[in-house]
Each structure stands twice: as structure tokens, then as C-alpha cells.
């Protein structure tokens, strides 16, 4: 006897989202169930198109339905990114504002910010990229838009649309080699303008590339915008980790949740032999994350394609032309971050912890 729709729904109550530890039915992730000739078609709405555990959810669904005699399962995947429960008048259409910060310069913070934004967009999310590194804006070059300028419509600034992203940077407003010599009040004003006058529209994620250190920009952002959380970028060596922890503590003092730490330039894999070299002492960021009790989001290796793509303004090359191991490392990081955002938004009172094997 064929399983009924109600029996299938009951079986799906045994399938838990691996991130949220609640079943798919309770989480309202099951959007449709149809049964025909012993086969089931199920609509599953994920909390992010960059879901890191989609394959596990599929296997768990198939296992539970097999128990009630469903021989074949077709899953129609969709995604609806959940937003921070804290409303914002500055960015009413932005569901999540994510700060990408670092304790010191030279750790690849802007590279990570660009790869995060491009990676989320490639997964199907609506993404904006705000270059808030006012003193040293590098996003225009990394996005291949150094000579481009945003348009003005009435009293609104229209961000550039590049590689599926909406992008805004101080670098679009000043000459490439001109130094920005501003005190705190002027920085506060331009950041407010980027938030309130730029036409960001509807976004799942706004990725914000911050200046390194603990200066005016993160303070201004925390005052103006209820950020979903911050990502700390660091390299493995102890000197970088000392400054990274200071940045982390700053965000905590500003009541900005830490979504995790990512170790950039973690190791180098020789392209001719495949041998890995730990140039800066691999694993320091993971140990630091465990010590301070925040998620570790992954390791991104030193890779020549990442460097060339940044200089050439072709970030998509990291996802299309680099080696499989580097591509997987970047994609895994992006998906882990997306998972942590979902955990925070759907379990705001719970500690952020996403275990990925």
C-alpha cells in the first residue's frame, strides 16, 4: 500500500536540519508533498542557497521515506534566506549585514571579502559588497572596476553591478592614487552615506570589507547598523593571531556576534608535486577559535590563481580556473559562513556552533 502524504510528513519529522537540530517540518522547510505511483515529490526550502549540508539532508530524507515503503524520492530544492530579527531603517531591504574584519593589514581581508560575496552570489543569493576600507579601498581593482563610477538618480547613489553583485566603494569616488586623509567625523559621514543613500535594494547578504584594526569604521557601523555578525580573517602565525583576537574582542564589546574565524594563506601546495608547505605555521587560527569559543570557518591556501584573479579583477577565476583543492576550500568556507548565519538567525538565543565533518 502506497504511503500517504500524512505518513510522509510524519516520517519527515524524523529528519533534522543538521545545523539547527530541529526537524524539517517544525522549521517549515517542507513546502510541498505529492505522491504518485509509489514515488514522492517533496519541496524543501533551505535557509540559504549556500547550504553546506544539503547532501546530508537528502540522504536523511531518503532513509526515512524508505522505511515507510517509498521507493523513489524527487526533491525540489529552493532557498529562502532568513534575515536578522533586528530591524534596520538604514537598510530595510537587506536581510544580513556581514562585517569582514582583521586585526592587521596584509592578511588578505579584502580578498576574503570579495570571495565571500562572489561565492554567495554564485550559489544563488542576492549579494551586495560594500568596501568600507575608506583609507585603502582595494575592491574596485579586485572587481575589475577601477575606472567605473556609480550613477546618481535623484538623491540616491546607484551601486555598480559587477559579476552578479551590487558594489560600492570609496575607490569609485576618489582618484586611484589619491590619499584619503580624514578624521573620524568625516569617516562617520561617508559610512552613513554608504548606508543611507546607496540604493542597495533587496539583498540576502551585504558583505562589508572593513579597514584592519580597531578604528572608527567598525565603531560607526556598529552604531548605525544592527549587523548580523563579523568574520575575523587572519593568517596562522602568532603575531597575526594576537591582533586578530584584539579585533574579535572589539566586536564583542560592540555587541557584534562573531560568526567565525577563517585562516587565510594557511598553507601552500606545490603545483608540480602536490606537497604542502606550512609557510606561516598552519592551524593557529583553528586553535585560537577553539580557545575563545567561536566557530572555525576553514583554511584558504596560498594560491597563485587567487593572487592573479585579485590583480586582474576576475574573482570568478578562483571558482572556475583554480585547482580542485583550492576551489573546494573557498567554497567550503563560504558555505560554512552561510550556515552560521542561518544558525544565528533561526536560533538567536543559542550559541553559534556548526559542526561540519
C-alpha positions in Angstrom: 0.0 0.0 0.0 1.4 3.4 -1.0 2.4 5.8 1.6 0.1 8.8 2.1 1.0 12.4 2.3 0.4 12.4 6.1 2.7 9.4 6.5 5.4 11.1 4.6 5.1 14.2 6.7 5.3 12.1 9.8 8.4 10.5 8.5 10.0 13.8 7.7 9.6 14.8 11.4 12.5 12.4 12.0 14.7 14.4 9.6 16.6 17.2 11.5 18.4 20.1 9.9 22.0 19.3 10.9 22.7 23.0 11.7 19.6 23.8 13.7 18.9 20.4 15.3 15.1 20.7 14.7 13.1 18.7 12.2 12.3 20.0 8.7 8.5 20.1 9.4 8.8 22.2 12.5 11.2 24.5 10.8 8.6 25.0 8.0 11.2 23.8 5.4 8.8 21.3 3.8 6.8 23.3 1.2 5.1 20.6 -0.8 4.4 16.8 -0.7 3.0 14.9 -3.6 2.6 11.1 -4.0 2.2 9.3 -7.3 2.7 5.6 -8.2 4.7 5.0 -5.1 7.1 7.9 -5.7 7.2 11.0 -3.6 8.0 14.6 -4.8 9.0 16.9 -1.9 9.6 20.6 -2.0 12.3 21.6 0.5 13.1 25.2 1.2 16.6 25.7 2.6 17.6 28.6 4.8 20.4 29.6 2.4 21.2 28.6 -1.2 24.7 28.0 0.0 23.6 25.3 2.4 26.7 23.3 3.5 24.8 20.1 4.4 22.3 19.8 1.5 23.6 16.3 0.6 23.2 15.1 4.2 19.6 16.3 4.3 18.9 14.5 1.0 20.3 11.2 2.4 18.3 11.6 5.6 15.1 12.2 3.7 15.6 9.2 1.5 16.5 7.0 4.5 13.3 7.9 6.5 11.0 7.5 3.5 12.5 4.2 2.6 11.3 3.0 6.0 7.7 3.6 5.0 8.0 2.0 1.6 8.7 5.0 -0.6 11.0 3.6 -3.3 11.8 6.8 -5.2 12.1 10.4 -3.9 12.4 13.5 -6.0 13.4 16.7 -4.1 12.6 20.1 -5.5 15.1 22.4 -3.7 14.5 26.1 -3.1 16.0 28.6 -0.7 14.8 31.5 1.4 17.5 33.3 3.3 16.3 34.3 6.7 17.2 37.8 8.0 18.4 39.1 11.3 15.5 39.6 13.7 16.7 43.1 14.5 15.0 45.6 12.1 17.1 48.4 10.5 15.8 51.6 9.0 19.0 52.3 7.1 18.9 49.1 5.0 15.3 47.9 5.0 15.8 45.5 2.1 19.0 43.9 3.4 18.5 40.7 5.4 22.0 40.3 6.7 25.0 42.6 7.0 28.2 40.8 7.5 31.4 42.5 8.5 34.7 41.1 7.3 37.5 42.4 9.6 41.1 41.7 10.6 43.4 42.8 13.4 46.2 43.9 11.0 46.7 44.6 7.3 48.3 42.1 4.9 46.3 39.0 5.9 44.0 39.0 2.8 40.9 40.5 4.4 39.7 42.2 1.2 40.4 39.0 -0.8 38.3 37.0 1.6 35.5 39.7 1.4 35.4 39.6 -2.4 35.5 35.7 -2.5 32.7 35.6 0.1 30.5 37.9 -1.9 31.2 36.3 -5.2 30.8 32.8 -3.7 27.4 33.6 -2.2 26.2 35.1 -5.4 27.3 32.0 -7.4 25.3 29.9 -5.0 22.2 31.9 -6.0 21.9 34.5 -3.3 21.3 38.3 -3.8 24.5 39.9 -2.6 26.0 43.4 -2.1 29.6 44.2 -1.5 30.4 47.4 0.5 34.1 48.4 0.5 34.2 50.3 3.8 38.0 50.3 3.9 38.0 54.1 3.3 41.7 54.6 3.6 42.8 51.8 1.4 39.9 50.7 -0.9 41.0 47.7 -3.0 37.6 46.3 -4.0 37.4 48.4 -7.3 40.7 46.8 -8.6 39.8 43.3 -7.3 36.4 43.5 -9.1 37.9 44.9 -12.3 36.1 48.3 -12.0 38.8 50.8 -11.2 37.7 53.3 -13.9 33.9 52.9 -13.2 31.8 55.4 -11.4 28.4 55.0 -9.8 25.4 56.8 -11.2 23.2 59.2 -9.3 19.4 59.1 -9.5 17.6 61.9 -7.8 19.3 61.8 -4.3 20.3 58.2 -4.5 23.6 56.6 -5.4 23.2 53.5 -7.6 25.9 50.9 -6.8 27.8 49.3 -9.7 26.5 45.8 -10.7 29.5 43.5 -11.3 29.6 39.8 -11.6 26.1 39.5 -10.1 26.9 41.8 -7.2 25.9 45.3 -6.2 29.2 47.0 -5.3 30.1 50.3 -3.7 33.5 51.7 -2.6 35.2 54.9 -1.7 37.6 53.9 -4.5 34.8 54.8 -7.0 34.7 58.4 -5.7 38.4 59.4 -5.5 41.4 59.1 -7.9 43.2 55.7 -7.6 46.4 57.2 -6.2 44.9 59.9 -4.1 45.3 59.5 -0.3 42.2 59.9 1.9 43.3 62.0 4.9 40.2 62.2 7.0 39.5 62.4 10.7 36.8 60.4 12.5 33.7 62.7 11.8 34.3 62.6 8.1 34.7 58.9 8.1 31.4 58.7 10.1 29.7 60.8 7.4 30.8 58.8 4.4 29.9 55.5 6.1 26.4 56.9 6.9 26.1 58.0 3.3 27.0 54.5 2.0 24.3 53.0 4.2 21.5 55.6 3.8 22.0 57.0 0.3 23.1 53.9 -1.7 20.2 52.1 -3.4 21.0 48.6 -2.2 17.6 47.2 -2.9 16.7 43.7 -1.8 19.7 41.7 -0.7 20.2 38.4 1.2 23.7 39.4 2.2 25.6 42.7 2.4 29.3 41.9 2.7 31.2 44.8 4.3 35.0 44.9 3.9 36.3 46.9 6.9 39.7 48.5 7.4 42.1 46.5 9.5 42.4 47.2 13.2 40.0 48.7 15.8 39.3 52.2 14.5 36.5 54.5 13.6 34.8 52.5 10.8 33.7 49.4 12.8 32.6 51.7 15.7 30.5 53.8 13.3 29.0 50.7 11.7 28.0 49.1 15.0 26.3 52.4 16.0 24.4 52.8 12.7 23.6 49.2 11.7 22.5 46.1 13.5 25.0 43.7 11.9 24.3 40.0 11.7 27.8 39.3 12.7 31.5 39.6 11.9 34.1 37.3 10.4 37.7 37.6 11.5 40.4 37.0 8.9 43.9 36.1 10.0 47.0 34.1 9.0 48.4 31.3 11.1 51.4 33.0 12.7 51.2 34.1 16.3 51.8 37.8 15.5 48.8 37.9 13.3 46.7 36.0 15.8 47.4 38.4 18.6 46.0 41.3 16.5 43.1 39.1 15.3 42.0 38.4 18.9 42.0 42.1 19.6 39.7 42.7 16.7 37.5 39.9 17.8 37.2 41.3 21.3 36.4 44.7 19.9 33.4 43.3 18.0 32.3 41.6 21.1 32.5 44.8 23.1 30.4 46.4 20.4 27.8 43.6 20.8 28.5 42.3 17.3 28.3 38.5 17.2 31.4 36.6 15.9 30.3 34.3 13.1 33.8 32.7 13.0 37.5 32.9 12.2 39.0 32.0 8.8 42.6 31.2 8.3 43.9 32.7 5.1 47.2 31.8 3.5 47.0 28.7 5.6 49.4 26.6 3.5 51.0 26.3 0.1 50.5 23.3 -2.2 53.2 22.9 -4.8 51.5 22.6 -8.2 54.2 20.3 -9.6 54.4 17.8 -6.7 51.3 18.4 -4.6 53.4 18.6 -1.5 52.0 21.0 1.1 54.2 23.6 2.9 53.1 25.3 6.1 54.8 28.7 5.4 53.3 30.5 8.3 52.6 27.7 10.8 49.2 26.1 9.8 46.5 25.7 12.3 46.9 28.7 14.5 43.5 30.2 13.7 41.7 27.0 14.5 43.4 26.7 17.9 42.6 30.4 18.6 38.9 29.8 17.6 38.7 26.9 19.9 40.4 28.8 22.8 38.0 31.8 22.5 34.9 29.7 21.8 33.9 30.8 18.3 33.4 28.8 15.1 36.3 28.0 12.8 35.3 28.6 9.2 38.1 26.9 7.4 41.5 27.3 5.7 42.2 29.1 2.5 45.6 28.2 0.9 48.1 30.4 -0.8 47.4 30.0 -4.4 48.7 31.8 -7.5 45.2 31.9 -9.2 43.8 33.8 -6.2 46.6 36.4 -6.5 46.3 36.7 -10.3 42.5 37.0 -10.1 42.7 39.8 -7.5 45.2 41.7 -9.6 43.2 41.2 -12.8 39.8 41.9 -11.3 38.4 38.5 -12.2 37.4 36.9 -8.9 35.2 34.3 -10.7 38.5 32.7 -11.9 39.0 31.4 -8.3 35.9 29.3 -8.7 36.5 28.3 -12.4 40.2 28.1 -13.1 42.0 27.1 -9.9 42.8 23.6 -8.7 40.1 21.5 -7.2 41.6 21.6 -3.6 41.7 25.4 -3.5 38.3 25.8 -5.1 36.8 23.3 -2.6 38.5 25.2 0.3 37.0 28.5 -0.8 33.5 27.1 -1.4 33.5 25.2 1.9 34.4 28.4 3.7 31.5 30.3 2.0 29.0 27.6 2.8 30.2 27.3 6.4 29.7 31.0 6.8 26.2 30.8 5.2 25.4 28.0 7.6 26.5 30.0 10.6 24.3 33.0 9.5 21.3 30.6 9.3 22.1 29.2 12.8 22.2 32.7 14.2 19.0 33.9 12.6 16.9 30.9 13.4 18.4 30.3 16.9 19.3 33.8 18.1 19.5 32.7 21.7 21.6 29.7 21.1 25.5 29.6 20.9 26.8 29.6 17.4 28.2 26.2 16.7 28.0 24.4 13.4 29.8 21.1 13.2 30.8 20.0 9.7 32.7 16.8 9.0 
